Amino acid sequence: MMQGIDAYLPFRREFVALAPDKYPPEYIDGQVYAGLWLCWGDEKAAILAEVKTYPSGLREIHGLAAAGEVESIIGLIPLAEEYGRHVRCSIASIESRPAWAKLLPGYEVDQIRIVRGLT
């Protein structure tokens, strides 16, 4: 298991390709290098997360993106959850495709995000 930059770099190409219209590669790199986005990985996959603190004080470990093999991604999620507990997060969330709710026992759909282009 790897953390931080060591976990991020082998999967950087996949992470920066996920939504370049919203998150340019330089931005993603900067968030990871500054330690604002956390990364856990192994030889088959990596996940990115951040700790969010709401105005109420509630803390959340928030999964941002994943790259690699699904089975390995699923195996990395408990590491992020444990980190969240360590830094006093009360909840864990994953922002991704609806299929993840089916793949991850204990997680449920909380909100749906819909978008429409304005061009």
N, C-alpha and C positions, 0 to 999 in steps of 0.2 A: 504494500500500500504506500502511496506517495501523497504528499500534500503540497499546497502552494504552487509555486512556479514549476517545480519538478513534475507535478501532476498535470498542470495546464499545457505546457509546451508540446508534449506529444500529440495533443488533440487540438492545438490552437487553430489549425486550418479549418476543422469542422466547426469550432465555436464561432469564429469570425465570419463563417459563411451562413450562419443561421438567419440573421436579419440585418444585413449590411445597410439597408435603407434606414434603419433605426439606430443601429449600434455599429459605427465604423470600427474597423480593426484596432485603430489607435486608442479608441475609447475603452474597448474591452481590455486590451493590454494594460492600459493605465489603471483600470479598476483592480485588475489582478495584481499587478506589480505594487500598487499602493496598499494592498491587503484589504480593500473594501469589498471585493468579491473573493470568496474563499473557494478553493478547489481541492477535491479529493479524487484520487484515481488509482488505477492499476494498469497493467499492460494492455487491458482490453477496453477500458472505458474511463471516463472522467465526468464529474458533475461540478457545476458552479452554483454557489449559493451566496446569499448575503444575510446579514442580521438587520432586521428592520425594527425600529422602536417607534411606536405610535405615540401621539400626544398624551394618551392615557397612561403611558408607561409600559403597556403590554409589549413584550418582545417576541419576535417571530424569526425563525430560521426559514428563509424563503429560497426555494430551489428555482434557479433562473434558467439553466440549460444543462443538457447532457449530451454526450457524444460517445459513440462506441456501441458495444454489444449490449442489448437490453438486459440480459441476465447479470452482467457485470454492473450495469447501472443500478439495478435493483439491489445488488449486494453492497453498493457504496452508500446508499441512502441512510442506513442506520448509523454510519459514521457522522454524517451531517446532523442527524437527529441527536446523537450523543453530544456533539459539540454544542448544539443548541441548548441542551439541558445544562451543560457546563457553564454557559454564559447567561443562564437564567431566562431562556426563552420559554414561553408558555405554550406556543403552538409551532407546528411545522406546516409549511405549505409548498406546493409545487405549481408553478405556472407553466402549463404545457398543453398538450393535446388531451382531449377527453379520454382517450384510451388508457391513460395512466391511472385514472380512477379505478378502472377494472383490474389493472395489473398490481396495484398496491393495496393490500388489505389494510383496513383501518383509515384509509384516506377516502374522503367523499367529495363530490362536487359541491362547492360552496357558491360560486358565481360563474356566470357565463360571460364571456367578452365577445361582443359582436362589433364588426367594423364595416364601414362603407367608405369607398373612395369618393372624394369630392372634386375630381377633375373632370 
